[in-house]
Amino acid sequence: MRKFKIVPLSKEFVSKIRKTNIDDFGNQVYEQLATGKGPCRISLKPFTIGQDIRLVFAYSPFSQNNAFNQSGPIFIHKDQVEQYSDIYNFPAALKADKENFPLSLIGYSKEQKMIFTTLVGNNDIDLLIAEIFETKSDVEYLHARNSEACCFICKIERV
């Protein structure tokens, strides 16, 4: 039984960013040769360092303004890529590379207030997500974040 789904950046949102070249905070989007593995927030695949060109911009995954509304820089491929489609499983490439993708899961209430957090560490993230949704009924959704850089990777919703 499916317990969750992965939510990458939407095609509509990315199209707007690419068309205007301005993020939601009024900042100019800029290009950068990949110096880290990312990942791309559309495909949820790692960048190839020194080869892929990525667009960098500020992003907030929240719709409500409150003290927990964290914004920060994220990356997407400059070129068009397919949106992540295996939505009932956490991206395998990120899951397998714990050195480049140390992960934290942060749980939020319906009011978008942070109410839970855990480091993934050596746990199987798919099992951990399912366990959180089974045992923490007040967690409406999760964010996967890089636990070192603290940057947003994707939203995870209950199914």
C-alpha positions in Angstrom: 0.0 0.0 0.0 1.3 3.4 -0.9 2.0 5.6 2.1 3.4 8.7 0.4 4.2 10.5 -2.8 7.2 12.7 -3.8 6.4 16.1 -5.1 9.1 17.7 -7.3 8.9 21.3 -8.5 5.9 21.7 -10.9 6.3 22.2 -14.6 4.2 25.4 -14.4 6.4 26.9 -11.7 9.6 26.0 -13.5 8.2 27.4 -16.8 7.5 30.7 -15.1 11.0 30.8 -13.7 12.6 30.1 -17.0 10.4 32.5 -18.9 10.8 35.5 -16.5 14.4 34.7 -15.3 13.3 36.2 -12.0 12.5 34.1 -8.8 9.5 34.8 -6.5 11.7 37.1 -4.4 12.6 39.4 -7.4 16.1 38.0 -7.7 17.7 37.4 -11.1 18.1 33.7 -11.9 21.6 32.9 -12.8 23.5 30.1 -14.6 26.3 28.1 -12.9 28.4 25.2 -13.9 27.6 22.4 -11.5 30.1 22.4 -8.6 28.0 20.0 -6.6 25.6 17.1 -7.2 22.5 19.1 -6.4 20.1 17.5 -7.2 17.9 19.1 -9.8 14.6 19.9 -8.1 12.6 18.9 -11.2 14.1 15.6 -12.1 15.5 14.9 -8.6 18.6 13.5 -10.3 22.1 14.5 -9.4 24.0 17.0 -11.5 27.2 15.9 -13.3 29.9 18.2 -11.7 31.8 20.3 -14.2 29.5 19.3 -17.0 25.8 20.3 -16.3 24.7 23.9 -16.3 22.2 24.7 -13.6 19.9 27.6 -12.9 20.2 29.0 -9.3 17.4 30.9 -7.6 15.8 31.5 -4.2 12.8 29.3 -3.4 10.3 28.8 -0.6 8.3 25.6 -0.5 5.6 27.3 1.7 2.3 29.0 0.9 1.9 30.6 4.3 4.1 33.3 5.8 5.2 32.3 9.3 8.3 31.9 11.4 9.0 28.4 9.8 8.9 29.7 6.2 12.4 28.8 5.1 13.6 30.0 1.8 17.0 29.4 0.2 18.8 28.7 -3.0 17.9 25.7 -5.1 19.1 24.4 -8.5 17.4 23.1 -11.6 18.9 22.0 -14.9 19.2 24.8 -17.5 18.0 22.4 -20.2 14.5 20.9 -20.1 14.4 17.7 -18.1 11.6 15.2 -17.3 9.8 15.8 -14.1 10.5 13.0 -11.5 7.8 10.4 -12.1 8.4 7.5 -9.7 6.5 9.5 -7.1 5.7 6.6 -4.8 9.4 6.0 -4.1 12.2 8.3 -2.9 14.7 9.0 -5.8 17.0 6.0 -5.8 20.1 8.0 -6.8 19.7 10.3 -3.8 18.8 7.4 -1.5 22.0 5.5 -2.5 24.5 8.3 -2.2 24.5 9.1 1.5 27.9 10.9 1.2 26.7 13.6 -1.3 23.0 13.5 -0.1 22.9 13.4 3.7 19.2 13.8 4.3 16.9 15.2 7.0 13.1 14.8 7.1 11.1 17.7 8.5 7.5 17.4 9.3 4.9 20.2 9.2 1.4 20.6 10.5 -1.6 21.8 8.4 -0.7 25.3 9.6 2.8 24.8 8.0 4.5 24.8 11.4 7.6 22.6 12.0 6.6 19.9 14.4 9.0 17.0 13.7 12.5 16.5 12.4 14.9 13.6 12.1 18.2 12.7 10.4 17.9 9.9 7.9 21.4 8.6 8.4 21.7 4.9 7.4 18.0 4.3 7.6 16.0 3.4 4.5 14.3 6.6 3.7 11.3 5.0 2.1 10.6 3.0 5.3 11.3 6.0 7.5 8.8 8.1 5.6 6.1 5.5 5.9 6.8 5.0 9.6 6.6 8.8 10.2 3.2 9.0 8.4 2.0 5.9 10.3 3.1 7.1 13.8 2.8 10.9 13.6 -0.8 11.7 12.7 -0.2 15.5 13.2 2.5 15.6 10.4 0.6 16.8 7.3 3.6 16.6 5.0 7.4 16.3 5.0 10.3 18.2 3.4 13.4 16.3 2.5 16.4 18.6 3.0 20.1 18.2 2.7 21.1 17.9 6.4 24.4 19.7 5.9 23.4 22.5 3.5 19.8 22.7 4.9 18.5 23.2 1.4 15.1 22.0 0.3 15.1 19.0 -2.0 11.4 18.0 -2.3 8.0 17.8 -0.6 6.6 14.5 0.5 2.8 14.2 0.9 0.7 11.5 2.6 -1.3 9.3 0.2 
